[in-house]
């Protein structure tokens, strides 16, 4: 019984970690009526694990500094593991690199220390991973994956730019030191390209909201009326469902009358505006004017003097 409980607990922890990691490595934003979706761990044709390195880690070395990292997951070393004296924040000396997602190895003062072994410093963990867009004006150019670690002496970080490149993977070629314990590098990968979906635009706006409210109120009216007539008045059959059937039958006529009334009001208003002194043209020297009372169907006034 105890073994089964431990087994199920481990399974739940693994599933929770997988879901959490997938959420960390996803990003969505809206730009110019398009939705840009990034999912760095989604499988691709040639990369079944997305942006994750198939070797279990990425590596770049510049001068006396070596950088190991893995994106969206912890590092795994089947070969070429880091050998460091101090690796307390990333697995310890015997499992160095297995307890974090980014690690830097460097010599102090240009020379190795402690019987020829360098010193390693953890730069980040999966739990402290954050993803941002590289260029807000061009959101399809890729993302920046930043990992951080707060040590006893320094707050360290590693920023990895994942640049969109449909041609394939290009690992890190260089690194940049941005501060005392802050580094940056970049890779090119198809996972750095966003999936672009047109955003849902347009719609009815306020008019759609108004129509929806009216329909909801009308539905409530029908339900309440039907229940009242059925339970309190004892009316059954079609007349139970169609509350105030005569009123509903008169709706088309009422709509027609309202439309006619509105058109008539607008027509009279325009006619009064024209008859209040809007001059169309002058014909003779006495500035006799011809108006346009066409809305009434006849000429109200005209004065044309022959020359």
Backbone torsions as a table, in degrees:
resi	resn	phi	psi	omega
1	UNK	NA	-44.8	179.4
2	UNK	-65.2	-36.2	179.0
3	UNK	-65.9	-39.4	178.3
4	UNK	-64.7	-39.6	179.5
5	UNK	-63.4	-43.0	178.7
6	UNK	-64.6	-39.1	-179.6
7	UNK	-63.2	-47.8	-179.6
8	UNK	-66.0	-34.5	177.3
9	UNK	-63.8	-41.7	178.0
10	UNK	-64.4	-40.8	179.6
11	UNK	-63.2	-44.3	179.1
12	UNK	-63.4	-39.3	178.8
13	UNK	-65.3	-39.4	179.2
14	UNK	-66.0	-44.2	179.4
15	UNK	-63.8	-40.3	178.0
16	UNK	-63.7	-41.4	179.1
17	UNK	-64.9	-40.6	179.8
18	UNK	-63.7	-46.4	179.8
19	UNK	-64.1	-39.1	-179.3
20	UNK	-66.8	-43.1	179.8
21	UNK	-63.1	-42.5	179.0
22	UNK	-61.2	-38.7	178.4
23	UNK	-67.5	-37.1	179.4
24	UNK	-64.0	-37.1	-174.3
25	UNK	-94.0	25.8	176.8
26	UNK	-122.9	147.2	-179.4
27	UNK	-150.7	136.4	176.9
28	UNK	-134.9	140.6	176.1
29	UNK	-151.8	157.4	-179.3
30	UNK	-108.6	131.1	180.0
31	UNK	-148.7	122.4	177.9
32	UNK	52.6	51.5	175.8
33	UNK	64.0	21.3	175.3
34	UNK	-128.1	147.4	176.3
35	UNK	-104.0	123.8	179.5
36	UNK	-104.4	116.7	-178.3
37	UNK	-110.8	127.8	174.8
38	UNK	-114.3	131.5	173.5
39	UNK	-139.1	95.1	-170.8
40	UNK	-69.3	-22.7	-178.2
41	UNK	-98.8	1.6	179.0
42	UNK	-68.9	137.4	-177.8
43	UNK	-69.0	142.6	173.9
44	UNK	-117.4	173.5	-176.3
45	UNK	-58.0	-48.2	-177.8
46	UNK	-98.5	-5.3	-177.4
47	UNK	-133.5	87.0	-175.4
48	UNK	-65.5	-18.6	179.0
49	UNK	-108.6	19.0	178.6
50	UNK	67.4	-131.6	-176.0
51	UNK	-80.6	-10.2	-179.9
52	UNK	-64.0	137.4	179.3
53	UNK	-69.0	135.3	178.4
54	UNK	-68.5	-23.7	178.0
55	UNK	-80.2	-12.0	-177.2
56	UNK	98.5	-6.9	-179.9
57	UNK	-168.4	158.2	167.5
58	UNK	-105.3	151.8	-177.6
59	UNK	-143.3	138.0	174.6
60	UNK	-145.3	137.6	-177.8
61	UNK	-126.1	132.2	177.3
62	UNK	-136.4	118.2	-178.9
63	UNK	54.8	-119.3	-176.8
64	UNK	-97.1	13.6	-176.1
65	UNK	-121.3	132.2	177.4
66	UNK	-122.4	133.4	-177.0
67	UNK	-118.1	126.5	173.1
68	UNK	-115.0	142.4	174.8
69	UNK	-162.6	160.1	172.7
70	UNK	-136.1	142.4	-177.7
71	UNK	-96.3	132.1	174.4
72	UNK	66.5	15.4	180.0
73	UNK	-166.7	170.3	174.4
74	UNK	-79.3	161.4	-179.0
75	UNK	-81.2	148.2	175.1
76	UNK	-129.6	131.3	-176.8
77	UNK	-118.2	106.9	170.4
78	UNK	-93.3	-14.2	177.6
79	UNK	-158.1	161.3	175.9
80	UNK	50.7	52.7	179.4
81	UNK	-75.7	155.2	175.5
82	UNK	-70.2	138.2	178.1
83	UNK	-115.1	106.2	-174.0
84	UNK	-131.6	156.9	176.0
85	UNK	-79.5	-46.8	-176.3
86	UNK	-113.4	110.6	179.4
87	UNK	-143.0	40.2	-171.8
88	UNK	-66.3	-30.2	-177.6
89	UNK	-91.8	6.4	-176.7
90	UNK	-145.5	47.4	174.1
91	UNK	105.1	-12.7	-178.6
92	UNK	83.3	171.2	-176.3
93	UNK	-60.9	-34.4	-177.0
94	UNK	-81.3	-22.6	178.8
95	UNK	-131.0	45.0	-175.1
96	UNK	-63.1	131.9	178.7
97	UNK	97.7	-14.9	-176.3
98	UNK	-89.0	-5.8	-176.5
99	UNK	-110.0	13.1	179.8
100	UNK	-152.5	178.9	179.5
101	UNK	-111.4	-5.3	177.1
102	UNK	-152.8	137.1	-175.2
103	UNK	-146.1	139.2	177.2
104	UNK	-120.6	136.1	177.6
105	UNK	-115.4	126.7	-179.7
106	UNK	-148.8	154.9	178.0
107	UNK	-91.8	146.8	179.3
108	UNK	-92.3	124.1	178.8
109	UNK	67.6	23.0	177.6
110	UNK	82.0	2.3	-179.7
111	UNK	-135.0	150.3	179.1
112	UNK	-72.3	157.6	-176.6
113	UNK	-123.4	169.3	176.6
114	UNK	52.1	72.4	176.1
115	UNK	57.7	38.5	174.1
116	UNK	89.4	2.4	179.9
117	UNK	-100.0	138.1	179.6
118	UNK	-78.3	175.2	178.5
119	UNK	-105.3	134.1	-179.9
120	UNK	-111.9	144.8	179.9
121	UNK	-130.6	132.0	176.9
122	UNK	-72.9	134.5	-179.5
123	UNK	-107.0	-19.6	-177.5
124	UNK	-177.9	163.6	179.3
125	UNK	-130.9	164.5	178.8
126	UNK	-62.4	-37.5	-177.4
127	UNK	-66.8	-17.9	-179.4
128	UNK	-110.0	23.4	-178.5
129	UNK	-83.7	136.5	178.8
130	UNK	-136.2	139.6	-177.6
131	UNK	-118.0	131.3	175.8
132	UNK	-132.9	164.3	179.9
133	UNK	-80.8	143.4	-179.5
134	UNK	-71.9	-46.4	-176.6
135	UNK	-137.4	112.2	-177.3
136	UNK	-66.3	-27.0	178.3
137	UNK	-79.0	-23.0	177.5
138	UNK	-132.5	76.9	-171.2
139	UNK	-68.4	-9.1	-179.7
140	UNK	-89.7	4.9	-177.8
141	UNK	-80.8	-12.7	179.2
142	UNK	130.3	-175.6	-176.9
143	UNK	-131.0	169.3	175.1
144	UNK	-117.8	122.2	177.3
145	UNK	-100.7	116.0	-177.4
146	UNK	-114.6	128.9	176.4
147	UNK	-116.9	142.7	-177.4
148	UNK	-131.0	159.4	176.6
149	UNK	-152.4	130.2	178.5
150	UNK	-101.1	106.0	179.8
151	UNK	-93.4	177.6	-179.9
152	UNK	-67.1	-26.3	-178.4
153	UNK	-108.2	-43.5	-174.2
154	UNK	-131.3	158.5	167.9
155	UNK	-101.0	113.0	-173.4
156	UNK	-104.2	162.1	179.0
157	UNK	-159.7	158.9	173.4
158	UNK	-137.3	126.1	177.2
159	UNK	-111.7	121.6	-178.8
160	UNK	-115.3	117.6	175.7
161	UNK	-84.5	119.5	176.3
162	UNK	-99.2	101.2	-173.9
163	UNK	-89.9	138.6	179.9
164	UNK	-66.6	123.5	178.0
165	UNK	-151.8	106.0	-178.3
166	UNK	-75.7	-9.4	-179.3
167	UNK	-76.4	-18.4	179.4
168	UNK	138.9	-172.3	-176.6
169	UNK	-85.5	135.7	168.7
170	UNK	-131.3	112.7	-176.0
171	UNK	-67.7	177.9	-179.3
172	UNK	-66.2	134.5	-179.6
173	UNK	-108.7	-18.9	-177.8
174	UNK	-155.4	171.9	175.6
175	UNK	-140.9	160.3	179.6
176	UNK	-132.5	134.0	177.2
177	UNK	-96.1	119.7	-174.4
178	UNK	-98.9	-14.7	-178.4
179	UNK	-166.0	-160.8	-179.0
180	UNK	-61.4	-40.9	-178.6
181	UNK	-142.3	40.3	-178.9
182	UNK	-126.4	128.5	-175.5
183	UNK	-129.5	159.6	178.3
184	UNK	-145.4	144.0	175.7
185	UNK	-152.5	-178.7	-178.9
186	UNK	-149.5	153.0	173.1
187	UNK	-133.8	161.4	174.8
188	UNK	-114.7	132.2	-173.4
189	UNK	-158.2	145.3	175.9
190	UNK	-61.8	-24.4	177.9
191	UNK	-68.0	-15.1	176.2
192	UNK	-78.9	1.0	177.5
193	UNK	-97.7	133.0	-175.9
194	UNK	-82.0	153.2	169.0
195	UNK	-89.8	118.7	-173.2
196	UNK	-100.0	125.3	179.4
197	UNK	-125.2	131.6	176.3
198	UNK	-60.9	133.3	179.3
199	UNK	-73.9	150.2	176.9
200	UNK	-72.1	107.0	-179.2
201	UNK	-115.5	179.0	177.4
202	UNK	72.7	-123.3	-176.3
203	UNK	84.4	-177.8	-177.5
204	UNK	-87.1	-15.2	179.7
205	UNK	64.7	-136.1	-177.1
206	UNK	-65.7	-32.2	179.7
207	UNK	-65.3	-41.0	177.0
208	UNK	-63.3	-38.5	177.0
209	UNK	-64.4	-41.9	179.0
210	UNK	-62.6	-45.8	179.1
211	UNK	-63.1	-40.1	178.9
212	UNK	-62.2	-43.4	178.7
213	UNK	-62.9	-42.8	179.8
214	UNK	-62.2	-44.4	-180.0
215	UNK	-64.4	-38.7	178.2
216	UNK	-64.3	-43.8	178.4
217	UNK	-63.4	-39.7	178.8
218	UNK	-64.5	-39.8	177.2
219	UNK	-64.5	-41.0	176.9
220	UNK	-63.1	-39.9	178.2
221	UNK	-60.7	-44.4	179.3
222	UNK	-64.5	-45.1	-178.6
223	UNK	-64.5	-45.5	-179.0
224	UNK	-65.1	-43.1	179.4
225	UNK	-65.0	-40.9	179.0
226	UNK	-63.5	-44.4	179.2
227	UNK	-63.6	-40.9	-179.2
228	UNK	-64.5	-46.7	-177.7
229	UNK	-68.3	-31.0	-177.6
230	UNK	-78.5	-46.3	-173.0
231	UNK	-88.3	-32.8	-174.6
232	UNK	-101.5	-36.1	-179.6
233	UNK	-97.1	-12.5	178.5
234	UNK	69.2	26.7	179.6
235	UNK	-90.9	130.4	-178.1
236	UNK	-123.3	170.1	177.3
237	UNK	89.4	-155.3	-175.0
238	UNK	-64.5	-35.4	-177.8
239	UNK	-68.2	-18.2	175.8
240	UNK	-71.9	-40.0	-178.9
241	UNK	-76.0	-43.9	-177.2
242	UNK	-91.1	88.3	179.7
243	UNK	-67.5	133.0	-179.8
244	UNK	52.3	60.6	-176.1
245	UNK	-59.3	-37.5	179.8
246	UNK	-63.9	-37.2	178.1
247	UNK	-64.9	-42.1	179.4
248	UNK	-66.0	-36.3	179.3
249	UNK	-67.4	-27.4	-178.0
250	UNK	-87.1	-1.8	-177.7
251	UNK	-59.2	-47.6	-180.0
252	UNK	-58.2	-42.3	179.8
253	UNK	-65.4	-40.0	179.5
254	UNK	-64.7	-40.5	178.0
255	UNK	-62.5	-40.3	179.1
256	UNK	-65.0	-42.1	179.8
257	UNK	-64.7	-42.1	179.2
258	UNK	-63.9	-40.8	178.9
259	UNK	-63.4	-42.6	179.3
260	UNK	-63.6	-41.3	179.5
261	UNK	-64.0	-43.5	179.1
262	UNK	-62.8	-45.3	179.7
263	UNK	-62.3	-40.6	179.5
264	UNK	-64.8	-39.9	179.5
265	UNK	-65.4	-43.9	178.5
266	UNK	-63.5	-39.3	-179.2
267	UNK	-64.1	-44.5	179.8
268	UNK	-66.3	-37.9	179.3
269	UNK	-63.2	-44.8	177.6
270	UNK	-63.8	-38.2	-179.9
271	UNK	-64.0	-43.1	179.2
272	UNK	-64.3	-37.4	177.9
273	UNK	-63.0	-41.0	-179.4
274	UNK	-69.6	-39.0	-177.3
275	UNK	-77.7	-8.0	-178.4
276	UNK	-83.0	1.8	175.0
277	UNK	128.8	23.1	176.9
278	UNK	-85.8	107.5	-174.6
279	UNK	-87.1	134.4	-179.4
280	UNK	-92.4	-54.1	176.4
281	UNK	-156.1	164.1	176.2
282	UNK	-109.6	140.5	-175.3
283	UNK	-106.4	-46.8	-176.1
284	UNK	-120.1	-175.2	-176.1
285	UNK	-68.6	-23.9	178.8
286	UNK	-81.6	6.4	177.7
287	UNK	57.2	35.2	173.5
288	UNK	-64.6	140.8	-172.7
289	UNK	-118.6	149.3	175.7
290	UNK	-110.5	125.1	-179.4
291	UNK	-101.8	170.8	-177.9
292	UNK	-114.1	80.1	177.6
293	UNK	-89.6	36.4	-175.7
294	UNK	-65.2	-19.5	179.2
295	UNK	-66.8	-24.5	177.6
296	UNK	-92.7	-14.2	178.0
297	UNK	89.8	9.8	179.6
298	UNK	-151.5	167.3	177.2
299	UNK	-87.3	124.8	177.7
300	UNK	-82.8	-42.3	-179.5
301	UNK	-151.6	138.3	173.5
302	UNK	-153.5	145.2	179.2
303	UNK	-147.1	103.7	-179.4
304	UNK	-120.1	115.3	-179.7
305	UNK	-97.8	127.1	178.0
306	UNK	-68.3	147.0	178.5
307	UNK	-84.7	NA	NA
